[in-house]
Amino acid sequence: MINIIENKFLRVAVKTHGAELCSLKSLKSNKEYIWQADEKYWNKHAPILFPIIGFLKDNEYEYNNEIYNLNKHGFARDLDFKLINKKKEKLVYLLEYNEDTLKKYPFKFQLYVNYILENKKLKIVYEVVNKDNKEMYFSIGGHPAFNCDIESKRQYIKFEKEENLNTYILNLETGLLEHAKNRVLQNKNILPLDYELFNQDTLVFERINSDSLYIMDNHAKENLKITIKNFPYLTLWSPKAPFLCIEPWYGVPDFIDSKNKIQDKIGIEKLEVEKIFKCNYDLEII
């Protein structure tokens, strides 16, 4: 099922399955900003990553002396959420723990996903609630894919501030991160886009200076601003396809030397009993 909200600037569509954003369209230009899941390249739009991000070493982790298995990016993107609130400019979805999730992830949780329109901005808010009687460990992130003609080399990324960007190296055989880094950008705020940038698949940056970045096209009347304030990791990915993923993450894939203990996982978030973790990123037409 797909639910739609709109105002005089934007029209937004979200699937119940995975609470996945599947359309962000400017009503002024009729331009679609979200990748439309062409199976020739990648059959998703903007999956939500929870309760892990990326691969675990051997697809497993240890908690309380038990071994659990979780596939890449966790299970939230593959489950149906419940629509609990719909207004003209707001959608709220909920995913709760159940018997099946507890077999893979032994924590009782609620995950709320809010889509809120504010003029030319779409605010995407994640709320994780610990409903258990113990601390819970999790990662969460967005994986939105944006239509982007990388092959033309006409579009580029503009950062709000000058950046020194060093990406962790992704081990292509395992999908895990190595501790070594490669320099991508030095004392600049413009990152040209071409497919060679993604020869190592995914770029994973930690603690960038900018709160916002832009997908720019000097020939376009509109461009897209992505605000990722407070997210500790930013990832860029394109599989030699006409789209670009700009992914704000609280968490990262396992490193190649991981000991598989979830509480010691690099980038993991810890949430106390009955506490709420909240974060958001924004998409704005400028």
Beta strands, then each sheet from edge to edge (+ up, - down):
strand 1: 2-6
strand 2: 10-15
strand 3: 21-26
strand 4: 48-49
strand 5: 60-63
strand 6: 66-69
strand 7: 82-87
strand 8: 90-96
strand 9: 109-118
strand 10: 121-130
strand 11: 136-138
strand 12: 140-142
strand 13: 145-147
strand 14: 155-170
strand 15: 177-192
strand 16: 202-206
strand 17: 212-217
strand 18: 224-227
strand 19: 233-237
strand 20: 243-250
strand 21: 269-271
strand 22: 276-285
sheet 1: 1+ 2- 3+
sheet 2: 4+ 12- 20+ 13-
sheet 3: 4+ 12- 20+ 19- 16+
sheet 4: 5+ 6-
sheet 5: 7+ 8- 9+ 10- 22+ 18- 17+ 14- 15+
sheet 6: 11+ 21-
end
